[in-house]
Amino acid sequence: MFKIIKWLLISLLIVGLLATGITYGVLNLSLPALDGRGTSSAITHSVKIERDKLGQAVIHAQNRLDAAYALGFAHGQDRFFQMDLLRRNAAGELSELFGKAALGLDKKMRFHQLRQRSQIMLAQLPDKDQALLKAYTAGVNEGHAQVGFDSFEYILTGAEAKPWQSEDSLLIIFSMYLDLQTATFERDKTLIEIEQRYGNAMVEFITQPSPYQAALDNSKLAPYSGKIPALNEPLWAMTHIDENQEVGSNNWAVTGDLTATGSAMLSDDMHLSFAVPIIWYRAQLNYPLKGEMQQITGVSLPGAPAIVVGTNNKIAWGFTNGYLDTADWIALDGKEKTWQIDEPILLNDGSTEHYALTMSEYGPVTEINGKPYALSWVAHHDYAVNMALLKLEQARNVDDALSLAEYVGIPVQNLMVVDDKGSAAWKNMGAIPARKVPHQLAVSEQDYSPKWHDNETDRPFVKNPESGRLWTGNSRVVSAADHARFGNGAYAMGARSAQIRDRLFEKQQFNEQDFYDLQHDNEARFLKDWHNLLVNQLTAAGDKYAVYLTALNNWQACACSDSIGYTLVKRYRDEVINSLFSPLENTLKLDGGSLKYVKRDLEPALWQLIEEKPAHWLNPKYSDWQQQMLAAFDHTVAKLTKQYGNNLHSWEWGKVNQLVIEHPFAKQIPVLKKLLNMPTAPGFGDTFMPAVQGRSFGASQRFIVQPGYLENAIMAIPGGQSGHPLSEFYRAGFNDYVSSELTPLLPQNIVHSITINAVN
């Protein structure tokens, strides 16, 4: 018997080793060659693609077209599958990879018809932009073909890796529209549902201006002066209200008056969901233009031929999401002005599902509580996408960059730009509809503006303010007067922006380390009122909560890794929101709605309820407001205990908010987690502070630069360049990011080099 067991164990070990060997053998076959020589008929002169120790692609070319080819080649080698996912997601073509499991998402994307729009927009681009996309596309396909063996993702899905097309690069830009602006039209949709159920008084109550306002001119929106509206037939059952991920970013700048060098300085950290590989790709482009060498260093978005955020050593630029109102829902008078089109969706088994999409002259149509509404969204218009962002590469100063802002076809962003002469400026860059009156509720057909078809060119900007300081963080940046023109497209609350602003006024001179420290500022200024509220309530309740009061008294007023008190305060706020707004959430759910997309608006209404304690908002389950508020804390404790056990040390914020960056396939195939995922790291930071970090969300890059002094510039990214798990660059840079090391922007030691010669 012992011999049989021993034989079985040895056999299993051999099978396991063979399986491991085969797996690694197959993976090795799909590793790209990063050294050597090649030829291509898609370039006019030879190009060189170097990689430094982080895997940063350093491109040397004789013109911008060949540089686009070389960048595409590097993207195709390192990121083709991730690029494929982005284009398929935007086009609504994921079912071809994942079958019926992706059908719902594909239908949601087909509502916008972005594949067709990309094809139309490509044909409308200037010849030189079409030529650039053609060169980039050739590079992608030749870089991917050079690998010689499909990556493991295609093997696991059984799908075919289809060649890249020029239109796919426009789909990549559309994918950013979907990430950055979906909350805009979903928020409006929710407010329409609330108006239908409760009237406009409830809409005004829950969207009242935030007390945290940080516009660049320090203007304030008038505070809400109305009463708390009544709840109609409230459904009191306690329910969890989901929160939309606050996709956004921080950026700020100071003029040369506040630096030792006289050059202005920029900080930019874009907040996005994390996955493996991380969305950005380090690159440096080197090519001559009009007899002068150009060197552009920063991060690119695989699938597009541009440096998205970076510097040419004359200027440096960065972005935060603008959240202007770029969408309106049009209430249709009837169905006689609509028509249906068929959207065939190919599945992975070769079959086809048919999605019937209703269209109108205003845009695609859906029903909100049984009534037809058309969506007019800036992404549906011809000016939404183009290649004008590339012109930033040749800007010599802040004024050059500002002059481009209204012509660039990207989701509208807060452009922050600085130059080596000491100037700093802000302006909205990207597509903005020229209609003059934005709406957060439905618009009638009669009030629909034909100016929707035009891009807005008259835009406010701020250059070299007297204070020498500029800041944005996804809250309102424009003046209160301009706000009436541009509207609220799901702004952040403003606590983060206000904290950045206040920090900038604490010093009179700055260097790169000062900016890096501010990027990591996790002081919990926003939650201090919530901390005081909770401490007072628990103190009044007696000894029952003594152990929690001890943790709260030691909370450190920060989202620090070892803070138990911070976890209690943060989770308590969430439960108070659930407790007080469950009646609205439950009512909206009857028709498939949710408060998810307006949850970030609720803070001022929340405090009005807490302070005024209206009887008609008190759950009849409780005798008074004190009991209801304490019950919210009891729910907090119960949930934390269920998730993490009853040992309070397991409730430390660094464990509750642990950084977990996963490969999409590792979620479906847990045995691959160790191979595919980044190492976990203790949580540091949270939502309403400069140091933004969630479990799989946060600063997707940390960029700090003074043009003219790039030797001190920083670019930290929470992941590596390559999407291949056996690549030496798969995790390169991750440890520096989580340990707050000052990762250089400029390429370091070159370790690989490919030369591709032109074949004429």
N, C-alpha and C positions, 0 to 999 in steps of 0.2 A: 504493500500500500504506500509506504514511504517513497519507494522508487517511482511509483506512478505519479505521486504528487510532485516529486522533484522533477520528473520528466515534463509534466505539464507546466510547471513554473518556468523551466528552461525554455520550453517551446514558446510560451507567452512572451518571455523576454526577447527571444530571437525575433518573433513576429513584430514586437514593439520596436526593436532596433531597426528591423528592415523597413517598417512603416516610416519611422523617423528619418532613416537614410533616404528613402524614396522621396519623402516630402521635401527634405532639404535639397535633394538632387534636382527635383523639379523647380524649386524656388531658385536655385543657382542658375538654372538655364535661362531664367527670365531676368537676371541681373544685367543692366546695361553696361556696355564697355565705355569706360570714361577716359581711355587713352587710345591713341592711334591716329590714323589718317584715313580720309575718305574723299569721295568726290560727289558733286551734285550739279545738275543742270539748272537748279532753281536759284543759283546765286551768280553774281557777275564777277566777284573777286573772292579770294580765299577768306575764310573766317576761322577764328580760333575760339574754342570754348574751353575755358579753364575752370577748375573747381578748387576752392580753398579748403581749409581743414573743416569748415562747417558745411561744405558742399555748395557754397554760394557760387552761382554761375557767373563767371567773368567773361564777357563777350568782347571780342576784338573784331571789328569789321571795317570795311572801307566806305560804307554808306548805310543809311537807316534801313533800307530794304533788306540788305544782307544781315544787319543786326536783328531785324525781326525774324528772319529765317533761323538764325542761330539761337535766339531765345525760344522760338517754337521747337527747335531740335532738343534743347535742354528740357523743356516742359514735356515733350513727347517721351523722352527717356525716363523721366522721374515721376511724372504725374498723370499719365494718360487715363488711367481708370478713374481717377478723381475728376478729371475734366469731363470724362464721359458721363459721370453721374450728374454733374452740374448742368450740362446741356440737356440731358434727358429729363431732369427734374423740371427745368424751365419749360421744356417743350411738352411735358406730359407724356413721356415715352418710357417711364420706368417699368411698366408692365412687361415690356419686351425682355427685361432682365429678370424681374422677380415675380411675374405672373399676376394672378388675381389679387394677391396681397397688396399690390401697388395700384390697383384699379381706382380706388377712391381718390387717392392723391392725384393720379393722372387726370381724372375728370375735373378735379379742382383747378389744375393747371390749364387744361384745354379751354376752360372758360375764358382765358385771356388770349388764346390763339397766338402764342408767341413764336412758334415755328414759322407760321405764315408771315407774321409781322417782320421777323428777321430777314426773310427772303425779300420782302418788299423794300425794307430799309437798305439792305445790301445793294440792291440795284440802283438806289438813289444816291449812294455815296459818291463823292468825287473820284475820278479815275485813280488818283494817287493813293487814296485810302483803300480802294479795292485792290490795287497792286500790292500795298503793304500787307493786307489781310491774306492775299494769295501767297506771298512769300512766307508769312508766318505759318500758314496752313501747310505748305510744302515742308517746312521745317518740322512741324509736329508729326506729320505722317512719316517722314524719313527718320526722325529720331525714334519714333515708336517701332518702325520696321527694323531698325538697327538692333533692337533688343533681341529679335529673332524668335521669341517664345512668349506666348500670352502670359500675362501676370496671373497669379493664383486666383484672383477674383473672377476672372473669366472662366477659369477651369471649374470653380465651384458653382457658378451659375449656369454653365454650359452655353453661355452666350458668345456671340461673335463680336470682336472688336471692330466696329465700323470705322472707316477712315474719317478724319476730321474734315470739315467743310468750312469755308469762310463764314457762312451764316452762323455757324456754331459759336464763333467768337462774339457775335452779337447776342446770342442766347446766354452767354456767360454774363454779359452786362445785365440782361433781363433777370438772371438769377439773383443779382444784387437788388434789383427793384423788388422782387418778391420777398427777399429777406428784410429789406429796409422800409418798405412802404405798405406791406399788407395790413399792418396795424392801423394805418390811416383810414382805409375804407371799411375795415372791420369795426373800428371804433364808431364811425358814423352809422353803420348798420345797427349796432347795439343801441345807440341813442335814438334812432328811429323806432326801434322796438319798445324802448322805455317810454317814448312820447305816446305811442299808440296805447300802451297799458296804463300809464299814470299821468300823462299830460306834460306840457312843457315846463311846469313848475318843478317837477322832479328832475328833468334834464338839467335845468339851471342849478338846482341844489347840488347834484353830484358832480357837476363840472365847474363849480365855483373856483376862482383863481387861487392858486397856491400861495401860501404865505412866503414860500421860498422862491424869490424872483431874483434873477441875476442877469438881466439884460445889460448889454454893453453900455447903454446910456443911463443905467440904474433907474429907468422908468418903472412905474408900478401900474398893474391893472387894478381897476377899482374893485375893492372887496365885495363879496356877496352880502347883500343887506336884507335878503328875503327870509321868510319863515321856513321852518322845516315842514315839508308837505306831508299829508297824511298817507298812510299805507292803505290801499284798497284790498280788502279781503286777504290779509296777509297769510302766507303759508309759512308757519313758524319753524318747521323742521330744520334742525341744524345741518348745514351742508358745507362742503369745502368749495371755495371759489378759486378756480384756477387763475394763475397769473401769467400773462403773456411775457415772454422773455424780453427784457428791456434792451433790445439791440440798439447799441449806441456807441459812444466814444467820448473821450476827453481830448481837447487840445487847448493849448494856451501859448502865448508868446510874449516876449518882452523886447522892447526896442534896444538899440545899441547903447542908449544912455544908461541902461541898467546892467551892462556886462563890462568886464574888464577889457575885452577885445575891441569894443565898438561895433561888432557885428551883432545883429539881432539874433535871438535864440528861440527855437521852436520845440515844443513837446507835443507828441501825438500818440495816443494809444486807443486803437479801435477795438470796441467790445463786440465780440461775436461768439456764437456757440463753438465749442472746441470739438474736434474729432481728429483722428489720425488718418492721413497727415493733416497738419494745420493748414488753413486755407492759403496763407501767403507763401511766396517763394522768393528768396533772396536773389538779387541779380544786380550786375553792374554792366552797363552798356558803354562801350568805347568806340567812337567812330568820328571821322572828320566831317565838318560842315562848313562850306565856304572858307576853306583853308585853316580852320580852327578846330582843334580836337574837342570833342564833346565827351564828357564823362558823367553818366547819370547813375546814381547808386540808390537803391531802396528795395522795395518789395513789389513784386508783380503778382498778378492773379492768373494762375495757370489757365490757359484758354484764351487769354487776351495778350496783345503784343506791347502793352504799356507798362511803365513803372507807375504804379498807382500812388504810392506815397514815397517821397524821396527827396533828393537834392542833386543839382548840377554844379554845386559849389559856388554858384552866384546867388541862387535862391534855394529855399527849402520849403516844402509844402506838406500839409497833412489835412485830414478830413475828420469831421464828426457828422453823423446823420442830422439833416436839417429839420425834419419833422414839420415842414410847412404843410398846409392843407393842399394836397395835390389830387384829391378825388371828391366827386359829388355823386350822390344817388339821385336819379331822375325818376320821379313818380309818373308812371305812364297812365294816360287817360283811358286806354283800352288796349286790346290785343290786336287791333286792326293794323297797327303800325309796326308789328313785329313779324319775323319770319324765322324758320328753323333751318339749321344746316347740320349736316352729319359730320361728326368727328370720329373716324375709325381709329380704334386703339388696338394695336397689335400685341398679342400675348406671347409668352415664351414658348407655348406649345404650337405656335403657328396659327392659332385661331384669332378671330377679330371680334372685339366688342364694339358696339356702336353707341356713341354718346350724342344725343340730340341737344344741340345748343341753340337757345333762342337768342336772336339778335335784334337790334333796333338801330336807328340812325344815330343814337347817342352812345351806343356801346352794348356789350353783352347784357342779357337780362336774367334776373332771378326773381324769386318771390320772397317777400318779407311779410310774414303773417298772412299769406294768401293773396297778397297784392303784388303786381309786377313793378319792378324797379330796374332801371338800366344803370350800369356803372360807367361813368365818365372818369377815366383815370389817366393821368399824364403818360403812363407807360403805353397806352393804346394809341398815342399820337406820333406823328412822323418825326418830331423833334426830340423824341425821348432818348434815342441812341445814335451815337456817331463816334468818330475817332479823334475828336478835337482835343481830348485830354492829352494826347501826345505832344501838343504844342507847348505844354508847360516845360518840356525838356529844353526848349530854346529861349525861354524867358530869361532876361538878364537882370530884372529887378522886379520889385513888388508891383509897380504899375503895369508892366507887361503881363503879369499873371492876372491881375484884376481885370484887365481888358478882355480876357478870354472867358470870364466866368459865365456869361449868359449864352455862350455858343457851345459849351461842352455838353454832350448828350450822355449824362449819367443821372442816377437818382440824386435829387438836390442835396447838396452837402454844405456844411459850414467849412469853406476854404479858409485855412489859416496859413499865411505865407509870410516869410521873412527874407531879407536879403543881406548881402555882405557889407552893404553901406549903412546898415543899422535900422532900416525901415521894417515895420511889421504891419500887417493889415488883415482884415476879415471881410469876406463877402460870400453870399450864397452862390455856389457854382452848381450848375446842372439844370435840368428841365423844370420849369415852373409855368403853369398855365397862365395866360394873360388875362383870363376873366378877372374882374375887379372885386367881386364879392364872393368870398368863400362861404360854404355852408356846411354845418355839421349835422343838419337835418335835411330831409328830402327837398329837392327843388322841383317845381312844376315844369312841365314842358314849355310853358309860356315864358318862364324865367331862365331857361337854359341859354347861356351866352355863347354866341358863335366864336368869341375870343378864346374858347377852349382850344381851338385849332392853331393858336399862335403861342409862341414862346415869349415869356415876359423878359423884356430887355431893360426896363427901368428898375434898378435894384439898389437898395441902400448898401453902404459899405462904411467901414471905419478904418482909417489909416493913421498911424502914429498918434494915438490919443495922448492927451496931455500927461496922463499918468504913466505912459509907457507900457501899459499892460493890456492884454486882450485874453479872453477866455471863452470857451463854449463847452457845453456838456449835455446837449440834446434838449435842454429847456429853451424857453423863448430867448432869443438873442436880439431880435429887432426891437425897435422902440414900441411903446404902447400904441402910438399912432399907426405905425406900419403893421402892427399886429392885426388891425382891422382889415387891412388889405390882404395879408398873406395867410391868416387863419391858424388854427391849431390842428396839426396833423398827428396828434398823439404825442405831444411834448412830454418829456420827462418832468418830474415834479419841480426840480430846481435846487434841491438840497445839495446835490453833488456839485453843480456849477457854482453855487454860493460858497461852498467850502473851498473850492479852487480859487475863486476870486479873493476870498478873505486871506488865504495863505499867501497869495501873491503880494498882498499889501503888508505883509509882516516883515518883508526884507526890502532893502534898497539896491542890492546887487545880487546877481545870480550866476552860477556856473552849471555845468552839466550834472554834477552831483546833487545840487539843490533841486533841479527839476526831477531827477530820478527819485529823490526822497519824497517829493510831492506826489509822484505817480504811485508811491507805496503808502501814502497817507491813509491809515485805516481808523482814524479817530471817529467815534460814533456820535458826532454832533447831532445828527438828525434824531437819533433814538434817545437822547437825554431826557426829553419830556416824557417819553414812554417809560423810561426807567424810573423817573420820579413818580409817575402815576402808579406803576406797579408796586413800588416800595411802599408808598402810602397806603395802598389797598391791603397789602399783605400785613403791614404793621397793625392796621386797624382790626384785622381779623384774628389776631392773637397768636399763640405759640404754635398753632397748627402748621404754620409756614416758616418756622424758624430756620430750617436747613436751607430753604430757598433764599431767605433774606440774607443769610451769610454769603451765599454765592453772588447775590445781587450787590451786596456791599463791596465785593471784591471784583466787580465786573471789569474794571480797568478802563471803562469808557472807550473801548475799542473792539474791533472785530479781530481780536488777538487769538492765536491758536489755542491757548490754554484757558480762555475765558468761558466759564460755565454760565455766568450771569448774562453775557451777551446773547447766548443761545436762548435763554429764558425770555429776555426782553423781545428779541426778534420774533420768536415763535408766538409770544403772547400777543403782539400786535396783529399777527396773522389771524389768530383765533378771535380777537375782538372784531376784526373785519367780517369773519365768517358769521359770528354771532349776530351782529347788527344788520348785515345786509343779506342774510339768508332769505328773508321774505321776498326780496327783489329777485335774487338768483333763482329761487324755486319757481317763481311766476314766469320768468323768462324761459326757463327750461321746458315749460309746457309746450312752447313752440320751437324748441331746439336752440334757444338763445343762451346767453351767459353774460355776466358782468366782466368776463376775462379781459376784454379789451378796454374797459374803462376803470379797471381796478387801480391803476396808477393815479387816477384823478380823485380818488375817494378821501384822501387825507384831510382836507379842510372840512368836508361834510362830516367825516368821522369825529373830529374834535367838537364840532358844533353839537352833535348828538350827545357826546360824553358830557359836555359842559351844561347843556340845557335839559338833558334827561327827560325828553317828552314821553308822556305816559303811553301815547299811541304807538311808540316804537319799542315798548317794553314787552318782551316775550311773556305771555301770561303764565308760563311755567315758573317764573320767578316773582318774588314778592316785591322786590325793588331793584333799582339799577345797581346798587352795590352787590347784590347777590348775583345778578346777571354777569357783571364784570368779573367777579371771583370765579364764576362757573367757567368763564373763558380761560382763566389760568388753570383750573382743574383739567380742562380739555387739553391744554398745552402739556401738562405733566403726564397725562394719560397717553398722549400720542408719542412723546419722547420715550416713555417707558416701554411702549410697545415696539418702537423702532430700535432703541439702543439699550434696553435693559434698565434696571433700577439703580445701577452704579452711576452716580452723578459725574464721575470723571469721564465716562463714555459720552457725556453730553457736551464736552468741551467743543468750542466752535471749530477748531481745527479738525475734529473728527466728524462732526455733523456736516460741515461744509468742505469735506475733503476733496481735493482736486483729483478728478478721475477723468482722464482723456482717453477715450476708447476708439478703436477701429470699428466701423459699422458692422463688420462681419463677426467680430469678437462677441457682440451682443447675441448673435444668433448661434454661434458655435463656441461655447464657453471654453472648450479645451484649447482654443487658440489665443486666449486672453494674454497669457504670459508672453507669447511670441509677438502679438500685434499691438498691445496697449502700451502707453507710456507708464512709467512707474507712478504710483499714487504719491501725493504730497499733502501735508497738512494744509487745511484751508487758511487763507490769509486775505482778509478783505470781505466786502459784501456789496450791496446794491447802492446805498445812498451815501457814498463816500468816494473820493478819488480812486482808492485801491479797489476797483471793481473785480469781484471774483465769486463765482458760484461753483457748483460741483463739476460742471463741464461748460463753463462760460467765463469770460473775462477778457483781459487785454490780450488780443490776438497778436499784438506786437507792441513794443515800447520803443519809441523813436525819439531821440533828442539830438539836436544838431544846431551848430552855428556855421552858416556858410563861410567858407574861407578857413575854417579850422576843423576840418573833417577828421583829423587825427584823434580828436576827443569825442567824436560823435558815437552814439549808441543805437543799436538795433537788437533788442532781445525778443526772441520768439519761442513760444512754449512747445517746440517740436522741431523735427528735422526737415531737411529738404526733400528727401526721397520718400516715395510711397512704398518702397520695397523693404520688407522686414529684415532682410539680410544685408541691406546696404549699410556701409559704415556711416552714412548720413541719416539713417532712419530716426535716431534720437539725438543727433548732434545739436547742441544748444539748449536742450531741455533742462539739464541740470543747472546751467548758468541762470536760466530764467527763474526757476523755483528758488534758487539760492540768492537771487537779486545781484548777481554779478553784472558788471558793466560790459556787456558783450559789444565788441566794436562793430560799427557800421561798415567800415572799409574792409575789403578782402584781406585775409591774413595769408599765411604760407600757402602757396599753390602746391597741390598734391596730385592733380590730374590735368591732362591737356589733350584735347582733340583738335586736329586741324582738318578742315574740309576744303578742298580745292574746287574751283569752278571748272565745269566742263562746258565749253562754248559750242 
